[in-house]
Protein backbone atom coordinates (compact mmCIF):
# COMPACT_ATOMS: atom_id res chain seq x y z
CA UNK A 1 0.00 0.00 0.00
CA UNK A 2 1.37 3.41 -0.99
CA UNK A 3 2.28 5.76 1.84
CA UNK A 4 1.92 9.51 1.61
CA UNK A 5 3.36 12.16 3.89
CA UNK A 6 1.43 15.45 4.04
CA UNK A 7 4.41 16.92 5.89
CA UNK A 8 6.98 16.07 3.22
CA UNK A 9 7.78 19.80 3.16
CA UNK A 10 8.42 22.04 6.13
CA UNK A 11 4.88 23.41 6.05
CA UNK A 12 3.17 20.18 7.12
CA UNK A 13 0.37 22.16 8.76
CA UNK A 14 -0.95 23.63 5.48
CA UNK A 15 -2.45 20.35 4.25
CA UNK A 16 -2.98 18.72 7.65
CA UNK A 17 -5.08 21.53 9.18
CA UNK A 18 -7.35 21.42 6.13
CA UNK A 19 -7.75 17.63 5.97
CA UNK A 20 -10.91 15.68 6.94
CA UNK A 21 -8.84 13.44 9.25
CA UNK A 22 -7.61 16.45 11.26
CA UNK A 23 -11.20 17.56 11.93
CA UNK A 24 -12.16 14.04 12.98
CA UNK A 25 -9.19 13.58 15.32
CA UNK A 26 -9.70 16.90 17.08
CA UNK A 27 -13.49 17.04 16.83
CA UNK A 28 -13.85 16.66 20.61
CA UNK A 29 -13.22 20.36 21.11
CA UNK A 30 -16.73 21.35 22.06
CA UNK A 31 -18.58 24.64 22.22
CA UNK A 32 -19.25 24.39 25.96
CA UNK A 33 -15.51 24.42 26.69
CA UNK A 34 -15.14 27.53 24.54
CA UNK A 35 -18.12 29.25 26.19
CA UNK A 36 -16.68 28.61 29.65
CA UNK A 37 -13.30 30.10 28.73
CA UNK A 38 -14.90 33.21 27.23
CA UNK A 39 -17.03 33.61 30.37
CA UNK A 40 -13.91 33.41 32.53
CA UNK A 41 -12.09 35.98 30.38
CA UNK A 42 -15.09 38.34 30.55
CA UNK A 43 -14.99 38.15 34.33
CA UNK A 44 -11.27 38.89 34.56
CA UNK A 45 -9.58 40.34 31.48
CA UNK A 46 -12.07 41.74 28.94
CA UNK A 47 -14.22 44.85 29.20
CA UNK A 48 -17.69 45.17 27.71
CA UNK A 49 -17.54 46.68 24.24
CA UNK A 50 -14.07 45.36 23.49
CA UNK A 51 -13.23 44.50 19.88
CA UNK A 52 -11.88 40.94 19.69
CA UNK A 53 -9.61 39.14 17.20
CA UNK A 54 -9.07 35.37 17.47
CA UNK A 55 -5.83 34.56 15.62
CA UNK A 56 -5.85 30.95 14.43
CA UNK A 57 -9.54 30.51 15.22
CA UNK A 58 -10.05 27.04 13.74
CA UNK A 59 -13.78 26.42 13.25
CA UNK A 60 -14.59 29.55 15.23
CA UNK A 61 -15.77 28.19 18.59
CA UNK A 62 -14.44 31.10 20.62
CA UNK A 63 -15.45 33.76 18.10
CA UNK A 64 -19.00 32.39 18.22
CA UNK A 65 -18.94 32.61 22.02
CA UNK A 66 -17.95 36.27 21.86
CA UNK A 67 -20.68 36.88 19.29
CA UNK A 68 -23.35 35.24 21.43
CA UNK A 69 -22.43 37.65 24.22
CA UNK A 70 -22.81 40.67 21.93
CA UNK A 71 -19.12 41.39 21.31
CA UNK A 72 -17.83 42.32 17.86
CA UNK A 73 -15.35 39.53 17.11
CA UNK A 74 -13.28 38.57 14.09
CA UNK A 75 -11.41 35.35 13.48
CA UNK A 76 -9.02 33.97 10.90
CA UNK A 77 -7.42 30.63 10.16
CA UNK A 78 -5.15 29.04 7.60
CA UNK A 79 -7.71 26.33 6.81
CA UNK A 80 -10.46 27.21 4.30
CA UNK A 81 -12.50 24.24 5.53
CA UNK A 82 -12.38 25.53 9.11
CA UNK A 83 -13.48 29.00 8.07
CA UNK A 84 -16.32 27.50 6.03
CA UNK A 85 -17.50 25.61 9.12
CA UNK A 86 -17.23 28.77 11.23
CA UNK A 87 -19.41 30.77 8.84
CA UNK A 88 -22.03 28.01 8.72
CA UNK A 89 -22.12 27.87 12.52
CA UNK A 90 -22.46 31.66 12.78
CA UNK A 91 -25.47 31.53 10.46
CA UNK A 92 -26.99 28.58 12.34
CA UNK A 93 -26.96 30.43 15.69
CA UNK A 94 -27.76 33.84 14.25
CA UNK A 95 -24.66 35.85 15.20
CA UNK A 96 -23.57 36.96 11.72
CA UNK A 97 -23.94 40.65 12.61
CA UNK A 98 -21.45 40.25 15.46
CA UNK A 99 -18.75 38.06 13.89
CA UNK A 100 -16.62 37.85 10.76
CA UNK A 101 -14.12 35.32 9.44
CA UNK A 102 -11.37 35.18 6.85
CA UNK A 103 -8.71 32.77 5.59
CA UNK A 104 -5.28 34.05 6.58
CA UNK A 105 -1.85 32.72 7.56
CA UNK A 106 -0.72 33.77 11.05
CA UNK A 107 2.55 34.97 9.56
CA UNK A 108 0.65 37.44 7.35
CA UNK A 109 -1.30 39.14 10.15
CA UNK A 110 1.34 41.88 10.44
CA UNK A 111 0.55 42.91 6.86
CA UNK A 112 -3.23 43.29 7.40
CA UNK A 113 -3.37 47.09 7.35
CA UNK A 114 -7.13 47.19 7.93
CA UNK A 115 -6.52 45.62 11.35
CA UNK A 116 -3.60 47.87 12.36
CA UNK A 117 -4.15 49.00 15.96
CA UNK A 118 -7.82 48.01 15.80
CA UNK A 119 -8.43 45.49 18.57
CA UNK A 120 -8.72 45.70 22.34
CA UNK A 121 -8.06 41.97 22.71
CA UNK A 122 -6.23 39.46 20.52
CA UNK A 123 -6.48 35.79 21.46
CA UNK A 124 -4.30 32.90 20.30
CA UNK A 125 -5.74 29.73 21.78
CA UNK A 126 -5.14 25.97 21.97
CA UNK A 127 -1.45 26.15 20.99
CA UNK A 128 -2.03 27.81 17.62
CA UNK A 129 1.65 28.79 17.55
CA UNK A 130 5.09 27.23 17.82
CA UNK A 131 4.97 24.99 14.75
CA UNK A 132 6.91 27.08 12.22
CA UNK A 133 10.40 26.27 11.01
CA UNK A 134 12.40 29.43 11.75
CA UNK A 135 12.65 32.00 14.58
CA UNK A 136 11.82 34.76 12.09
CA UNK A 137 8.49 33.14 11.27
CA UNK A 138 7.54 33.00 14.94
CA UNK A 139 8.64 36.61 15.35
CA UNK A 140 6.44 37.60 12.39
CA UNK A 141 3.43 36.05 14.13
CA UNK A 142 4.09 37.87 17.39
CA UNK A 143 4.58 41.14 15.54
CA UNK A 144 1.18 40.56 13.97
CA UNK A 145 -0.42 40.17 17.41
CA UNK A 146 1.20 43.40 18.59
CA UNK A 147 0.39 45.44 15.49
CA UNK A 148 -3.29 44.44 15.63
CA UNK A 149 -3.71 45.66 19.22
CA UNK A 150 -4.55 49.15 20.37
CA UNK A 151 -2.09 50.76 22.79
CA UNK A 152 -2.80 49.13 26.15
CA UNK A 153 -4.63 46.22 24.51
CA UNK A 154 -4.28 42.64 25.77
CA UNK A 155 -3.02 39.45 24.19
CA UNK A 156 -4.45 36.19 25.56
CA UNK A 157 -1.82 33.61 24.62
CA UNK A 158 -2.67 29.96 25.37
CA UNK A 159 0.20 27.48 25.00
CA UNK A 160 1.28 24.05 26.16
CA UNK A 161 2.91 24.01 29.59
CA UNK A 162 6.25 22.36 28.83
CA UNK A 163 7.03 20.92 32.31
CA UNK A 164 3.53 19.45 32.60
CA UNK A 165 3.52 18.01 29.07
CA UNK A 166 7.03 16.59 29.39
CA UNK A 167 6.19 14.75 32.60
CA UNK A 168 2.98 13.26 31.19
CA UNK A 169 4.10 12.42 27.66
CA UNK A 170 2.26 9.33 26.36
CA UNK A 171 4.67 7.76 23.88
CA UNK A 172 2.26 5.54 21.96
CA UNK A 173 -1.51 5.57 21.58
CA UNK A 174 -4.18 4.20 19.23
CA UNK A 175 -7.31 6.32 18.77
CA UNK A 176 -10.34 5.24 16.73
CA UNK A 177 -12.78 7.94 15.64
CA UNK A 178 -15.39 7.56 12.95
CA UNK A 179 -13.89 5.81 9.95
CA UNK A 180 -10.30 6.45 11.08
CA UNK A 181 -7.88 4.58 13.33
CA UNK A 182 -4.99 6.85 14.30
CA UNK A 183 -1.67 5.36 15.44
CA UNK A 184 0.07 8.11 17.41
CA UNK A 185 3.70 8.33 18.53
CA UNK A 186 4.92 11.22 20.70
CA UNK A 187 8.42 12.37 21.60
CA UNK A 188 10.30 15.39 22.86
CA UNK A 189 13.29 15.88 20.59
CA UNK A 190 15.44 18.75 19.30
CA UNK A 191 13.44 21.24 21.35
CA UNK A 192 10.06 20.19 19.87
CA UNK A 193 7.14 18.13 21.06
CA UNK A 194 6.55 15.92 18.02
CA UNK A 195 3.46 13.81 17.38
CA UNK A 196 3.58 11.39 14.44
CA UNK A 197 0.12 10.28 13.32
CA UNK A 198 -0.50 7.40 10.89
CA UNK A 199 -3.91 6.51 9.50
CA UNK A 200 -5.65 5.17 6.41
CA UNK A 201 -7.26 8.04 4.52
CA UNK A 202 -10.64 7.97 2.74
CA UNK A 203 -8.98 6.64 -0.45
CA UNK A 204 -7.35 3.73 1.36
CA UNK A 205 -3.88 5.29 1.38
CA UNK A 206 -1.59 4.84 4.37
CA UNK A 207 -0.92 8.43 5.46
CA UNK A 208 1.55 9.91 7.92
CA UNK A 209 1.85 13.42 9.33
CA UNK A 210 4.14 14.72 12.06
CA UNK A 211 2.90 17.66 14.10
CA UNK A 212 5.44 19.66 16.04
CA UNK A 213 5.42 22.55 18.50
CA UNK A 214 8.35 24.19 20.24
CA UNK A 215 8.92 23.24 23.87
CA UNK A 216 9.44 26.78 25.11
CA UNK A 217 9.70 27.71 28.76
CA UNK A 218 7.68 30.49 30.39
CA UNK A 219 10.73 32.76 30.47
CA UNK A 220 11.50 32.16 26.79
CA UNK A 221 7.95 33.07 25.79
CA UNK A 222 7.97 36.18 27.99
CA UNK A 223 11.21 37.32 26.35
CA UNK A 224 9.82 36.76 22.85
CA UNK A 225 6.68 38.73 23.67
CA UNK A 226 8.58 41.60 25.25
CA UNK A 227 10.65 41.82 22.07
CA UNK A 228 7.54 43.00 20.17
CA UNK A 229 6.28 45.33 22.90
CA UNK A 230 4.01 42.88 24.73
CA UNK A 231 4.62 42.76 28.49
CA UNK A 232 3.32 39.70 30.37
CA UNK A 233 1.25 40.90 33.32
CA UNK A 234 -0.47 37.67 34.43
CA UNK A 235 -0.18 33.89 34.07
CA UNK A 236 -2.96 31.33 34.33
CA UNK A 237 -2.78 27.55 34.38
CA UNK A 238 -6.05 26.28 32.91
CA UNK A 239 -9.26 27.31 31.15
CA UNK A 240 -10.92 28.29 34.43
CA UNK A 241 -8.04 30.78 34.87
CA UNK A 242 -6.58 29.27 38.03
CA UNK A 243 -3.07 30.48 38.94
CA UNK A 244 -0.20 29.03 36.91
CA UNK A 245 2.33 26.55 38.26
CA UNK A 246 4.75 24.07 36.69
CA UNK A 247 2.06 21.43 37.27
CA UNK A 248 -0.70 23.33 35.43
CA UNK A 249 -2.20 21.69 32.32
CA UNK A 250 -1.93 24.92 30.30
CA UNK A 251 0.16 28.09 30.15
CA UNK A 252 -2.06 31.12 29.51
CA UNK A 253 -0.19 34.42 29.36
CA UNK A 254 -1.89 37.81 29.47
CA UNK A 255 0.35 40.41 27.84
CA UNK A 256 -0.25 44.16 27.55
CA UNK A 257 0.81 46.22 24.56
CA UNK A 258 3.19 48.78 25.98
CA UNK A 259 3.91 50.86 22.87
N, C-alpha and C positions, 0 to 999 in steps of 0.2 A: 504494500500500500504506500502510495506517495506521501511524503511528509512535506508540509509547508511551514514556513516560519514567518509570521507577520512582522516580526522584529528583525528581519534580516538586515535592515538598515538601522541607523542610530535612533530614528524617530519611530520606534515600535508603537508608541501610543497613538499615532495618527490613525492606523487601521484598527487597532485593538479597541479603542474607545468607541469606535463607530460600528463594531461588529455585533451581530445578534447574540453571540455567546457571552460577550461582556455584560450585556444587559440582563441575561439570564443569571449569570454567576452572582452579580451584585444587586439583583432585584429585591433583596430583603430590606433595602433601605426604605423605610416606610415614611408616610407623611406625618404620622403621629410623632415620631422622633424629631422630625424637622420642626413641627409646630411647637414642641416643648422647648427646643433650643431657642427659637425666636422669642417665645414668651420669657425665657430667662434673660435674654439679651435686652428685651424691652424693660425689664425690671431693674437692670443694672447699668447698661452701657449706651442705650439708644433713646434719644428724645423723640417725643411725638413730632411729626412733621418732617423728620429726617428723610433725605433722599438716599436710597440704598443702591449699591451695586454689588452683585454676587459674581465674583470672578472665578470662572470654572464651575458653572452652576449645574452641570449635568442635565438631568431632566427637569430641573427647576423647582424641586421640592421647597427649598427655603424661600425662593422668590415668591412662590405661591402663598406661603405663610405670611410674608410681609404684606402681600396684596390683600389677603383676607382680613388683615387688621387695618386696612385703609392707607398703608404706606405706598408711596410711589417707588417702585423697585424695578431695576433692570438686571438682566442676567445675560451672560454669554458663555459659550462653550465651544471647544474645537469640533465636537461631534454634531454634524447636521441631524442625525437621527435623534439625538438627545434634545436638540432645540425643537425639532418637530413634535416630539412628545410633550415638551413643556408648553408649547402653544396650544396643543389640543387640550391639555389639562386646564389651562387658563380659561379656555372657552367653556369647558365642561362645568367649571365652578363659578363662572361669571365674574372673573376679576380682570378682564382684558383692559379696562380703563385704568387700572392701577399698575399693570406690569408690562414689560416689553422684553424681547429676547433677540439675540443675534448670534450668528456663527462667527467666532473670532478666536485666534490663537492668543494665549496668555502673553506671549512674547511681543505681540503687536499692540497691546493695550496702551503702551506709552505713546503710540502714534495716533490714537483716536482723539483728534483735536476737539470734537464735539463734547467730549467728556472731561476736558481739561479743567481741573479745579471745581468739578460740578457736585461731587457727592459728600455728604456728611459722614457716611459709613461705607467702607468697602469690606466685604467678607471674602475669605478664601478658605473653604471648608472641606473637611474629609480628605486631607492630604492631597489637595489639588496643586501640588508643587513638589519640587525636589527630584523630578524624573528626567530633567534635561541633561545634555551631555557635557556642557562647558559652564564654567563659572559666569562667563559673560551672559549666557542665556538666562541664568537665574537672576543675575543683576538686572537684566532688561525687564523681567517680570516684576521685581520689586519696585523698580522705577515707575512702572505702569501703575502699581497700587498708589504710590506716592503722588504721581501727577494727577490722578483722578480725584484725589481728596481735596476738599477745601482746607485752608489753613485751620489747624485745630481739629480737623476731622480724625476719625478713628478707623484703624484697620483691625479687623477680627481675623486672626490668623490661626487656623486649626491644623495641627500637625501631629504626626506620630510622636510618642514620647520614647525616645531611644532607649533609656535604661529599662523601662517597663517592657518594651517590645523585645529587646535582646534577651531578657530573662525568661520570657514566655514563648520564645520562638518554637513553633511546631514544625519540625523538619519535613515531615511527609503527611499527606492527607488526601483522601479521596472523597469528593463531593459530587453527588448526583442531584441534578436539578433539571426538571423537564426532560427534554430529549438528550441532554448532555450528561456525560460522566467526566468530571475534571480530576486529573491526577496532578497534585500540587506538590512542589518541592520548594522549600524556603531555606535561605542561607543569608548570613551576614558576611559579606566579602568585599574587599577593596573600598570600604567606606559606604557601601550600599546595602540596604535590605533588598534582596532579590527573590522574586517569586516566579518560578517556572511552572507554567500551566500547560498541560497537554490534554487534548480532547479530540473527538471525532466531529468534524463540522457537518453541516446539513447536507453536504455533497459526498459524505463518506470519506473525507480526506483527513488523515492524521495531522493535527495542527498543533504547533507549539508557539507560545509567546512567553517572553520573560519580562515581567514588570520589574521596575527598580525605582527606589527612592533613596535619597541620601540620608545617612544616619547622623544627622547633625545634632549637636548638643544645644541646650538652651542658650549658653553663652555665645556659641557660633551664630545662632539665628539672631540673637539680639544685636550682635556686631554687624551682621549683614543689613538688618533693618535700619540701624542708626546711620549706616553709610548712605542711605537714600533719604535721610531726614525723618525717619520714623522712630520715635523713642518709646520703648516698651514701658508701660506704666502699671500693668497688672498681668498676672499669670493665673490661669485656671487649669484644673486637671480633668474635667469631664464635661458632659453636655448639660449637667445641672449647675455648672459653674462653681463647683467646690474648689477650695484652694489647691494649688498645684504642689505635688511632691514627686520625687523620683519614682514613686510607686503608683502614680496616677495613670489611668488608661490613655489619656490624651494630654497634649500640650497645646493650650489655647492662649495665645499672646494677644493682649490689647495694646496697640501702639498708636501714639498720637503724632500727627504731622506737625513738626515743629517749625517748618519754614515753607 
